[in-house]
Amino acid sequence: MRKNIVKEKLKRGEPSIGTWVATGNPLVAEILAHAGFDWLTVDMEHNAIDMETLLACFYAIATTDTVPFVRVPWNDPQVLKRVLDVGAYGVVVPNVKTPEEAEMAVQACRYPPEGFRGVGGLRGRLYGGPDYYQKANEEIAVILMIEDTEAVRRIAEICNVPGIDALFIGPNDLAASLGVPTGYDNPHPDHKAAVRQVLETGKRFNIPVGIHCGSAEEVNRRIEEGFLWMPIVSDARFLDAAAKSAMGQVRLPAPR
């Protein structure tokens, strides 16, 4: 089976960097896949991306060694099964608050006896290889999002669940749950304390921790802090920033 280079990096304690595909555009996904990211996460949670669009993005990403991830809309075993069957090599599960929810997410992504994922689907074997069913449990990455105060409070219990490949902090939803202003690289003391608690607990349980970053500068600092799985904004934000920057540099003549 094709190796998951992201899981290998995480196991070695090496940082892994990617971004979000929010537009659902396969050409944009292909361009980003050629940009040098370790992985791309197609974001089905907050965007108008269906299964067919997801598959088209996966086709585009497969032109490179970039690893295809997907953020599912919810912690739903049926959805997890379907995105894995069309070739996701990693899943990001939003808003996991309890060890029971963590266990359900992990088991939905694992074939028996480690879980209850149903055997079926063709593209997993086409992309991963003929031994997909035998080795998928080893290669598929399960990333659980920590973005609620209850999850922070129960983070040690969540970390006790076997099979978690990484924890991922969603800074904006965490801020909303804390009742503080949102934003990347959040400076609010309560937010920083919650982030630190998740990171320190993850380190104690030897589970990699990531956080969504708003810039390369933040990624560099997060790596120094010990974070290992970081997306830099999204395709839409990259496009928005580049377009505004270019237009801001244009010198138009004064109106006559």
Stockholm file with secondary structure:
# STOCKHOLM 1.0

chainA/1-256         MRKNIVKEKLKRGEPSIGTWVATGNPLVAEILAHAGFDWLTVDMEHNAIDMETLLACFYAIATTDTVPFVRVPWNDPQVLKRVLDVGAYGVVVPNVKTPEEAEMAVQACRYPPEGFRGVGGLRGRLYGGPDYYQKANEEIAVILMIEDTEAVRRIAEICNVPGIDALFIGPNDLAASLGVPTGYDNPHPDHKAAVRQVLETGKRFNIPVGIHCGSAEEVNRRIEEGFLWMPIVSDARFLDAAAKSAMGQVRLPAPR
#=GR chainA/1-256 SS CCCCHHHHHHHTTCCEEEEEECSCCHHHHHHHHTTTCSEEEEECSSSSCCHHHHHHHHHHHTTSSCEEEEECSSSCHHHHHHHHHTTCSEEEECCCCSHHHHHHHHHHTSCTTTCCCCCCCSHHHHHHCTTHHHHHHHHCEEEEEECSHHHHHTHHHHHTSTTCCEEEECHHHHHHHHTSCCCSSCCCHHHHHHHHHHHHHHHHTTCCEEECBSSHHHHHHHHHHTCCEEEEEEHHHHHHHHHHHHHHHCCCCCCC
#=GC SS_cons         CCCCHHHHHHHTTCCEEEEEECSCCHHHHHHHHTTTCSEEEEECSSSSCCHHHHHHHHHHHTTSSCEEEEECSSSCHHHHHHHHHTTCSEEEECCCCSHHHHHHHHHHTSCTTTCCCCCCCSHHHHHHCTTHHHHHHHHCEEEEEECSHHHHHTHHHHHTSTTCCEEEECHHHHHHHHTSCCCSSCCCHHHHHHHHHHHHHHHHTTCCEEECBSSHHHHHHHHHHTCCEEEEEEHHHHHHHHHHHHHHHCCCCCCC
//
